[in-house]
């Protein structure tokens, strides 16, 4: 498995992840298909600028066009100030095989080595057992439940935080 930066050709993967009712079940429902090309363009631009890390999870390095999902680390502001946030999605046919956890671990290791991200926060839905298990398994500390805005909706989420230098190997 490897992580690679998002590319313009990843629109189909974005559509499969973000426009599918099952994939988006924990995130308030599917997003509209229109706008996915622009979303990929923004993510590619931010990845190239180094402001956000949007990485595609590639199960087989010999086939970099086949992706299992994404893992993303980005900075943003909250009412409490600036934070670094991580999020991930894994396509159904790749779920339950450890790709999400390995992808998150790799990106956290890269964040540790980079040194600029500080503490990293995650906000999986309170009902998203697999994503909450990833947080527990990688040493995130549970801070509590809170309402989090996402794509013009508000989601009930668990708030987790981790110091990338403390992620178990």
N, CA and C atoms as a LAMMPS dump frame, in Angstrom:
ITEM: TIMESTEP
0
ITEM: NUMBER OF ATOMS
507
ITEM: BOX BOUNDS ff ff ff
-5.0000000000000000e+02 5.0000000000000000e+02
-5.0000000000000000e+02 5.0000000000000000e+02
-5.0000000000000000e+02 5.0000000000000000e+02
ITEM: ATOMS id mol type element x y z
1 1 1 N 0.833 -1.177 0
2 1 2 C 0 0 0
3 1 3 C 0.881 1.245 0
4 2 1 N 0.39 2.307 -0.633
5 2 2 C 1.086 3.586 -0.576
6 2 3 C 0.066 4.712 -0.633
7 3 1 N 0.522 5.898 -0.26
8 3 2 C -0.284 7.104 -0.398
9 3 3 C 0.332 7.947 -1.497
10 4 1 N -0.51 8.492 -2.375
11 4 2 C -0.029 9.413 -3.403
12 4 3 C -0.914 10.648 -3.384
13 5 1 N -0.361 11.763 -3.84
14 5 2 C -1.139 12.994 -3.9
15 5 3 C -2.328 12.835 -4.85
16 6 1 N -3.401 13.526 -4.532
17 6 2 C -4.568 13.56 -5.4
18 6 3 C -4.156 14.124 -6.761
19 7 1 N -4.79 13.619 -7.829
20 7 2 C -4.514 14.051 -9.198
21 7 3 C -5.831 14.403 -9.879
22 8 1 N -5.742 15.151 -10.979
23 8 2 C -6.943 15.533 -11.718
24 8 3 C -7.76 14.324 -12.159
25 9 1 N -7.11 13.214 -12.416
26 9 2 C -7.805 12.004 -12.857
27 9 3 C -8.568 11.274 -11.764
28 10 1 N -8.59 11.817 -10.551
29 10 2 C -9.258 11.15 -9.429
30 10 3 C -10.725 11.552 -9.267
31 11 1 N -11.288 12.227 -10.264
32 11 2 C -12.677 12.678 -10.161
33 11 3 C -13.62 11.492 -9.93
34 12 1 N -13.443 10.397 -10.674
35 12 2 C -14.344 9.244 -10.512
36 12 3 C -14.306 8.704 -9.087
37 13 1 N -13.127 8.637 -8.491
38 13 2 C -13.019 8.169 -7.102
39 13 3 C -13.743 9.132 -6.16
40 14 1 N -13.605 10.438 -6.395
41 14 2 C -14.306 11.43 -5.566
42 14 3 C -15.819 11.248 -5.69
43 15 1 N -16.294 11.032 -6.91
44 15 2 C -17.728 10.839 -7.127
45 15 3 C -18.188 9.591 -6.379
46 16 1 N -17.442 8.508 -6.482
47 16 2 C -17.822 7.267 -5.795
48 16 3 C -17.856 7.454 -4.29
49 17 1 N -16.942 8.267 -3.758
50 17 2 C -16.896 8.456 -2.309
51 17 3 C -17.915 9.483 -1.825
52 18 1 N -18.04 10.589 -2.497
53 18 2 C -18.803 11.726 -1.966
54 18 3 C -20.241 11.831 -2.465
55 19 1 N -20.558 11.115 -3.544
56 19 2 C -21.906 11.221 -4.116
57 19 3 C -22.735 9.956 -3.891
58 20 1 N -22.198 9.018 -3.168
59 20 2 C -22.881 7.753 -2.924
60 20 3 C -23.59 7.791 -1.566
61 21 1 N -24.879 7.433 -1.518
62 21 2 C -25.617 7.492 -0.253
63 21 3 C -25.024 6.613 0.845
64 22 1 N -24.51 5.438 0.491
65 22 2 C -23.921 4.552 1.505
66 22 3 C -22.615 5.132 2.03
67 23 1 N -21.741 5.561 1.112
68 23 2 C -20.455 6.14 1.529
69 23 3 C -20.652 7.375 2.396
70 24 1 N -21.667 8.153 2.104
71 24 2 C -21.891 9.414 2.814
72 24 3 C -22.935 9.282 3.924
73 25 1 N -23.31 8.056 4.25
74 25 2 C -24.325 7.827 5.266
75 25 3 C -23.984 8.443 6.618
76 26 1 N -22.721 8.422 7.013
77 26 2 C -22.286 8.987 8.297
78 26 3 C -22.015 10.485 8.201
79 27 1 N -22.088 11.035 6.984
80 27 2 C -21.762 12.447 6.772
81 27 3 C -22.958 13.251 6.278
82 28 1 N -24.145 12.78 6.594
83 28 2 C -25.339 13.557 6.285
84 28 3 C -25.947 13.309 4.924
85 29 1 N -25.456 12.315 4.185
86 29 2 C -26.018 11.997 2.878
87 29 3 C -25.11 12.441 1.74
88 30 1 N -25.424 11.974 0.535
89 30 2 C -24.557 12.227 -0.618
90 30 3 C -24.487 13.707 -0.99
91 31 1 N -23.34 14.082 -1.532
92 31 2 C -23.159 15.421 -2.08
93 31 3 C -23.568 15.389 -3.549
94 32 1 N -23.932 16.533 -4.136
95 32 2 C -24.306 16.545 -5.558
96 32 3 C -23.108 16.245 -6.456
97 33 1 N -23.369 15.581 -7.573
98 33 2 C -22.324 15.224 -8.539
99 33 3 C -21.664 16.468 -9.118
100 34 1 N -22.479 17.486 -9.427
101 34 2 C -21.907 18.701 -9.994
102 34 3 C -21.026 19.357 -8.933
103 35 1 N -19.869 19.765 -9.367
104 35 2 C -18.916 20.389 -8.456
105 35 3 C -17.762 19.486 -8.062
106 36 1 N -17.832 18.21 -8.404
107 36 2 C -16.747 17.301 -8.015
108 36 3 C -15.448 17.61 -8.769
109 37 1 N -15.545 18.004 -10.048
110 37 2 C -14.333 18.381 -10.779
111 37 3 C -13.655 19.56 -10.101
112 38 1 N -14.454 20.545 -9.684
113 38 2 C -13.903 21.723 -8.999
114 38 3 C -13.291 21.339 -7.65
115 39 1 N -13.937 20.433 -6.938
116 39 2 C -13.398 19.951 -5.651
117 39 3 C -12.031 19.305 -5.868
118 40 1 N -11.914 18.461 -6.897
119 40 2 C -10.628 17.819 -7.199
120 40 3 C -9.599 18.886 -7.572
121 41 1 N -9.994 19.859 -8.403
122 41 2 C -9.056 20.935 -8.785
123 41 3 C -8.541 21.681 -7.547
124 42 1 N -9.448 22.024 -6.637
125 42 2 C -9.037 22.716 -5.398
126 42 3 C -8.083 21.852 -4.583
127 43 1 N -8.431 20.572 -4.446
128 43 2 C -7.595 19.678 -3.644
129 43 3 C -6.218 19.473 -4.278
130 44 1 N -6.175 19.346 -5.616
131 44 2 C -4.888 19.22 -6.309
132 44 3 C -4.064 20.482 -6.085
133 45 1 N -4.681 21.64 -6.233
134 45 2 C -3.969 22.905 -6.033
135 45 3 C -3.422 23.034 -4.629
136 46 1 N -4.215 22.689 -3.639
137 46 2 C -3.757 22.769 -2.245
138 46 3 C -2.665 21.748 -1.961
139 47 1 N -2.785 20.558 -2.541
140 47 2 C -1.745 19.54 -2.354
141 47 3 C -0.434 20.01 -2.986
142 48 1 N -0.509 20.563 -4.187
143 48 2 C 0.703 21.058 -4.858
144 48 3 C 1.321 22.225 -4.106
145 49 1 N 0.494 23.064 -3.494
146 49 2 C 0.995 24.206 -2.717
147 49 3 C 1.518 23.768 -1.347
148 50 1 N 1.16 22.548 -0.943
149 50 2 C 1.608 22.037 0.348
150 50 3 C 0.786 22.52 1.522
151 51 1 N -0.333 23.213 1.263
152 51 2 C -1.151 23.709 2.375
153 51 3 C -2.027 22.61 2.961
154 52 1 N -2.494 21.7 2.12
155 52 2 C -3.283 20.54 2.545
156 52 3 C -2.585 19.301 1.996
157 53 1 N -2.736 18.211 2.698
158 53 2 C -2.238 16.937 2.199
159 53 3 C -3.444 16.063 1.894
160 54 1 N -3.829 15.979 0.632
161 54 2 C -4.891 15.07 0.215
162 54 3 C -4.215 13.92 -0.498
163 55 1 N -4.286 12.759 0.12
164 55 2 C -3.596 11.58 -0.404
165 55 3 C -4.597 10.494 -0.751
166 56 1 N -4.336 9.861 -1.858
167 56 2 C -5.142 8.74 -2.294
168 56 3 C -4.496 7.469 -1.745
169 57 1 N -5.315 6.602 -1.185
170 57 2 C -4.839 5.325 -0.657
171 57 3 C -4.785 4.351 -1.828
172 58 1 N -3.586 3.905 -2.155
173 58 2 C -3.363 3.002 -3.289
174 58 3 C -3.013 1.621 -2.739
175 59 1 N -3.911 0.639 -2.908
176 59 2 C -3.656 -0.689 -2.342
177 59 3 C -2.462 -1.402 -2.963
178 60 1 N -2.252 -1.214 -4.273
179 60 2 C -1.174 -1.903 -4.989
180 60 3 C -0.303 -0.859 -5.692
181 61 1 N 0.927 -0.644 -5.212
182 61 2 C 1.797 0.368 -5.828
183 61 3 C 2.024 0.165 -7.329
184 62 1 N 1.845 -1.06 -7.819
185 62 2 C 2.017 -1.318 -9.245
186 62 3 C 0.828 -0.792 -10.062
187 63 1 N -0.264 -0.422 -9.363
188 63 2 C -1.459 0.098 -10.037
189 63 3 C -1.906 1.388 -9.356
190 64 1 N -1.144 2.486 -9.527
191 64 2 C -1.44 3.733 -8.812
192 64 3 C -2.762 4.388 -9.202
193 65 1 N -3.37 3.935 -10.291
194 65 2 C -4.659 4.495 -10.705
195 65 3 C -5.825 3.897 -9.905
196 66 1 N -5.597 2.763 -9.254
197 66 2 C -6.636 2.127 -8.446
198 66 3 C -6.524 2.635 -7.017
199 67 1 N -7.586 3.292 -6.548
200 67 2 C -7.543 3.838 -5.192
201 67 3 C -8.584 3.168 -4.309
202 68 1 N -8.216 3.03 -3.036
203 68 2 C -9.117 2.453 -2.041
204 68 3 C -9.866 3.545 -1.296
205 69 1 N -9.338 4.767 -1.341
206 69 2 C -9.969 5.863 -0.624
207 69 3 C -9.024 7.041 -0.516
208 70 1 N -9.302 7.904 0.469
209 70 2 C -8.465 9.081 0.689
210 70 3 C -8.186 9.237 2.177
211 71 1 N -7.099 9.932 2.455
212 71 2 C -6.809 10.418 3.797
213 71 3 C -6.247 11.824 3.61
214 72 1 N -6.783 12.772 4.372
215 72 2 C -6.462 14.19 4.163
216 72 3 C -6.128 14.848 5.49
217 73 1 N -5.123 15.708 5.452
218 73 2 C -4.74 16.517 6.606
219 73 3 C -4.739 17.966 6.146
220 74 1 N -5.455 18.82 6.888
221 74 2 C -5.564 20.216 6.474
222 74 3 C -5.681 21.116 7.701
223 75 1 N -5.228 22.37 7.549
224 75 2 C -5.403 23.34 8.631
225 75 3 C -6.706 24.111 8.445
226 76 1 N -7.32 24.481 9.527
227 76 2 C -8.462 25.391 9.434
228 76 3 C -8.705 26.05 10.78
229 77 1 N -9.574 27.025 10.773
230 77 2 C -9.877 27.77 11.997
231 77 3 C -11.182 27.274 12.594
232 78 1 N -11.213 27.235 13.909
233 78 2 C -12.436 26.925 14.646
234 78 3 C -12.686 28.097 15.586
235 79 1 N -13.773 28.029 16.324
236 79 2 C -14.042 29.059 17.31
237 79 3 C -12.944 29.141 18.366
238 80 1 N -12.233 28.043 18.558
239 80 2 C -11.149 28.004 19.549
240 80 3 C -9.798 28.375 18.941
241 81 1 N -9.754 28.649 17.624
242 81 2 C -8.496 29.004 16.973
243 81 3 C -8.12 28.008 15.895
244 82 1 N -6.886 28.096 15.39
245 82 2 C -6.463 27.204 14.302
246 82 3 C -6.199 25.778 14.808
247 83 1 N -6.565 24.81 13.981
248 83 2 C -6.27 23.406 14.275
249 83 3 C -5.839 22.706 12.989
250 84 1 N -5.265 21.526 13.153
251 84 2 C -4.995 20.608 12.044
252 84 3 C -6 19.475 12.169
253 85 1 N -6.661 19.155 11.058
254 85 2 C -7.692 18.11 11.08
255 85 3 C -7.355 17.028 10.074
256 86 1 N -7.652 15.797 10.448
257 86 2 C -7.456 14.657 9.554
258 86 3 C -8.808 13.988 9.322
259 87 1 N -9.01 13.514 8.097
260 87 2 C -10.225 12.786 7.76
261 87 3 C -9.907 11.743 6.709
262 88 1 N -10.739 10.731 6.6
263 88 2 C -10.475 9.644 5.666
264 88 3 C -11.782 9.022 5.207
265 89 1 N -11.713 8.375 4.036
266 89 2 C -12.828 7.617 3.476
267 89 3 C -12.242 6.408 2.76
268 90 1 N -12.916 5.272 2.881
269 90 2 C -12.475 4.054 2.204
270 90 3 C -13.671 3.479 1.45
271 91 1 N -13.46 3.211 0.174
272 91 2 C -14.522 2.662 -0.676
273 91 3 C -14.985 1.29 -0.165
274 92 1 N -16.264 0.954 -0.363
275 92 2 C -16.827 -0.278 0.207
276 92 3 C -16.034 -1.544 -0.082
277 93 1 N -15.56 -1.703 -1.306
278 93 2 C -14.863 -2.951 -1.643
279 93 3 C -13.502 -3.078 -0.956
280 94 1 N -13.026 -2.017 -0.333
281 94 2 C -11.737 -2.042 0.372
282 94 3 C -11.906 -1.942 1.889
283 95 1 N -13.135 -1.768 2.359
284 95 2 C -13.371 -1.619 3.794
285 95 3 C -13.109 -2.924 4.532
286 96 1 N -12.715 -2.795 5.796
287 96 2 C -12.473 -3.964 6.637
288 96 3 C -11.15 -4.652 6.375
289 97 1 N -10.27 -4.025 5.583
290 97 2 C -8.988 -4.651 5.24
291 97 3 C -7.803 -3.857 5.777
292 98 1 N -8.064 -2.85 6.605
293 98 2 C -6.982 -2.103 7.253
294 98 3 C -6.427 -0.944 6.46
295 99 1 N -6.985 -0.649 5.284
296 99 2 C -6.441 0.437 4.466
297 99 3 C -6.624 1.8 5.13
298 100 1 N -7.767 2.019 5.755
299 100 2 C -8 3.296 6.422
300 100 3 C -7.018 3.518 7.559
301 101 1 N -6.883 2.541 8.416
302 101 2 C -5.981 2.676 9.565
303 101 3 C -4.534 2.853 9.112
304 102 1 N -4.107 2.067 8.129
305 102 2 C -2.731 2.211 7.627
306 102 3 C -2.519 3.565 6.98
307 103 1 N -3.51 4.048 6.223
308 103 2 C -3.397 5.355 5.592
309 103 3 C -3.285 6.473 6.615
310 104 1 N -4.118 6.416 7.655
311 104 2 C -4.068 7.431 8.709
312 104 3 C -2.719 7.372 9.423
313 105 1 N -2.255 6.167 9.743
314 105 2 C -0.966 6.021 10.425
315 105 3 C 0.171 6.614 9.583
316 106 1 N 0.194 6.298 8.297
317 106 2 C 1.26 6.812 7.422
318 106 3 C 1.223 8.334 7.371
319 107 1 N 0.025 8.903 7.215
320 107 2 C -0.06 10.362 7.123
321 107 3 C 0.342 11.017 8.445
322 108 1 N -0.017 10.408 9.566
323 108 2 C 0.408 10.944 10.87
324 108 3 C 1.92 10.841 11.043
325 109 1 N 2.518 9.766 10.551
326 109 2 C 3.982 9.644 10.605
327 109 3 C 4.633 10.735 9.757
328 110 1 N 4.052 11.006 8.585
329 110 2 C 4.578 12.083 7.74
330 110 3 C 4.406 13.44 8.422
331 111 1 N 3.29 13.633 9.11
332 111 2 C 3.06 14.885 9.844
333 111 3 C 4.078 15.024 10.977
334 112 1 N 4.357 13.94 11.657
335 112 2 C 5.374 13.954 12.712
336 112 3 C 6.723 14.376 12.138
337 113 1 N 7.107 13.791 11.022
338 113 2 C 8.401 14.089 10.41
339 113 3 C 8.458 15.509 9.86
340 114 1 N 7.318 16.019 9.382
341 114 2 C 7.246 17.369 8.836
342 114 3 C 7.337 18.42 9.944
343 115 1 N 6.676 18.161 11.051
344 115 2 C 6.794 19.006 12.218
345 115 3 C 5.936 20.259 12.284
346 116 1 N 5.159 20.557 11.257
347 116 2 C 4.396 21.821 11.283
348 116 3 C 2.945 21.678 11.684
349 117 1 N 2.435 20.475 11.82
350 117 2 C 1.007 20.282 12.004
351 117 3 C 0.564 20.343 13.463
352 118 1 N 1.455 20.102 14.394
353 118 2 C 1.077 20.111 15.807
354 118 3 C 0.101 18.995 16.116
355 119 1 N -0.754 19.22 17.113
356 119 2 C -1.778 18.236 17.451
357 119 3 C -2.743 18.098 16.274
358 120 1 N -3.194 16.878 16.039
359 120 2 C -4.091 16.594 14.917
360 120 3 C -5.441 16.134 15.469
361 121 1 N -6.506 16.744 14.978
362 121 2 C -7.869 16.467 15.433
363 121 3 C -8.62 15.643 14.396
364 122 1 N -9.525 14.804 14.856
365 122 2 C -10.419 14.037 13.979
366 122 3 C -11.83 14.152 14.542
367 123 1 N -12.821 14.153 13.648
368 123 2 C -14.214 14.334 14.039
369 123 3 C -15.128 13.313 13.356
370 124 1 N -14.929 12.011 13.593
371 124 2 C -15.856 11.047 12.988
372 124 3 C -17.231 11.139 13.649
373 125 1 N -18.256 10.804 12.875
374 125 2 C -19.612 10.781 13.42
375 125 3 C -19.657 9.868 14.643
376 126 1 N -20.493 10.21 15.595
377 126 2 C -20.587 9.393 16.814
378 126 3 C -20.995 7.962 16.494
379 127 1 N -21.722 7.76 15.395
380 127 2 C -22.206 6.428 15.021
381 127 3 C -21.257 5.678 14.085
382 128 1 N -20.122 6.291 13.718
383 128 2 C -19.194 5.665 12.769
384 128 3 C -18.183 4.806 13.539
385 129 1 N -18.599 3.58 13.844
386 129 2 C -17.767 2.68 14.66
387 129 3 C -16.386 2.427 14.053
388 130 1 N -16.268 2.151 12.735
389 130 2 C -14.935 1.886 12.189
390 130 3 C -13.978 3.08 12.32
391 131 1 N -14.46 4.29 12.051
392 131 2 C -13.571 5.45 12.145
393 131 3 C -13.209 5.76 13.594
394 132 1 N -14.149 5.589 14.501
395 132 2 C -13.828 5.788 15.909
396 132 3 C -12.839 4.733 16.393
397 133 1 N -12.939 3.512 15.865
398 133 2 C -11.979 2.456 16.221
399 133 3 C -10.578 2.802 15.717
400 134 1 N -10.483 3.414 14.538
401 134 2 C -9.179 3.854 14.032
402 134 3 C -8.576 4.862 15
403 135 1 N -9.368 5.802 15.441
404 135 2 C -8.861 6.806 16.395
405 135 3 C -8.354 6.134 17.671
406 136 1 N -9.168 5.243 18.24
407 136 2 C -8.74 4.539 19.464
408 136 3 C -7.461 3.742 19.221
409 137 1 N -7.42 3.025 18.101
410 137 2 C -6.294 2.141 17.805
411 137 3 C -4.992 2.874 17.527
412 138 1 N -5.075 4.142 17.125
413 138 2 C -3.863 4.901 16.819
414 138 3 C -3.492 5.873 17.942
415 139 1 N -4.134 5.726 19.091
416 139 2 C -3.734 6.505 20.252
417 139 3 C -4.321 7.901 20.349
418 140 1 N -5.372 8.193 19.566
419 140 2 C -6.054 9.47 19.72
420 140 3 C -6.685 9.519 21.11
421 141 1 N -6.79 10.692 21.675
422 141 2 C -7.442 10.914 22.963
423 141 3 C -8.832 11.466 22.692
424 142 1 N -9.844 10.876 23.33
425 142 2 C -11.231 11.301 23.146
426 142 3 C -11.497 12.548 23.981
427 143 1 N -11.984 13.617 23.307
428 143 2 C -12.268 14.865 24.003
429 143 3 C -13.757 15.07 24.277
430 144 1 N -14.621 14.291 23.621
431 144 2 C -16.057 14.424 23.841
432 144 3 C -16.809 14.528 22.532
433 145 1 N -18.132 14.664 22.646
434 145 2 C -18.997 14.824 21.485
435 145 3 C -19.218 16.306 21.213
436 146 1 N -19.398 16.636 19.935
437 146 2 C -19.754 18.009 19.583
438 146 3 C -20.391 18.044 18.203
439 147 1 N -21.096 19.13 17.942
440 147 2 C -21.687 19.352 16.625
441 147 3 C -20.645 20.029 15.743
442 148 1 N -20.446 19.477 14.546
443 148 2 C -19.408 19.954 13.635
444 148 3 C -20.046 20.28 12.279
445 149 1 N -19.763 21.466 11.725
446 149 2 C -20.286 21.784 10.391
447 149 3 C -19.519 21.013 9.315
448 150 1 N -20.256 20.519 8.331
449 150 2 C -19.665 19.815 7.195
450 150 3 C -20.601 19.948 6.008
451 151 1 N -20.104 20.501 4.912
452 151 2 C -20.861 20.585 3.652
453 151 3 C -22.275 21.129 3.877
454 152 1 N -22.364 22.278 4.52
455 152 2 C -23.645 22.941 4.765
456 152 3 C -24.601 22.13 5.635
457 153 1 N -24.05 21.277 6.489
458 153 2 C -24.851 20.514 7.432
459 153 3 C -24.115 20.465 8.767
460 154 1 N -24.768 20.034 9.776
461 154 2 C -24.132 19.902 11.088
462 154 3 C -24.22 18.439 11.497
463 155 1 N -23.081 17.876 11.864
464 155 2 C -23.006 16.461 12.22
465 155 3 C -22.641 16.302 13.689
466 156 1 N -23.257 15.331 14.345
467 156 2 C -22.871 14.994 15.72
468 156 3 C -21.631 14.118 15.612
469 157 1 N -20.536 14.589 16.187
470 157 2 C -19.235 13.935 16.006
471 157 3 C -18.541 13.687 17.331
472 158 1 N -17.667 12.712 17.314
473 158 2 C -16.732 12.516 18.408
474 158 3 C -15.489 13.323 18.08
475 159 1 N -14.988 14.046 19.057
476 159 2 C -13.782 14.859 18.867
477 159 3 C -12.606 14.103 19.481
478 160 1 N -11.647 13.792 18.622
479 160 2 C -10.435 13.076 19.022
480 160 3 C -9.228 13.961 18.706
481 161 1 N -8.138 13.775 19.441
482 161 2 C -6.9 14.514 19.166
483 161 3 C -5.71 13.592 19.415
484 162 1 N -4.654 13.783 18.625
485 162 2 C -3.443 12.986 18.789
486 162 3 C -2.228 13.848 18.501
487 163 1 N -1.165 13.572 19.212
488 163 2 C 0.148 14.154 18.915
489 163 3 C 0.812 13.172 17.945
490 164 1 N 1.092 13.581 16.708
491 164 2 C 1.669 12.64 15.74
492 164 3 C 2.956 11.96 16.225
493 165 1 N 3.693 12.605 17.106
494 165 2 C 4.924 11.978 17.603
495 165 3 C 4.628 10.822 18.555
496 166 1 N 3.372 10.675 18.977
497 166 2 C 3.005 9.616 19.926
498 166 3 C 2.253 8.464 19.271
499 167 1 N 2.101 8.493 17.946
500 167 2 C 1.355 7.421 17.261
501 167 3 C 2.134 6.116 17.366
502 168 1 N 1.488 5.043 17.863
503 168 2 C 2.185 3.747 17.984
504 168 3 C 2.592 3.2 16.618
505 169 1 N 3.71 2.534 16.572
506 169 2 C 4.197 1.977 15.321
507 169 3 C 3.608 0.632 15.021
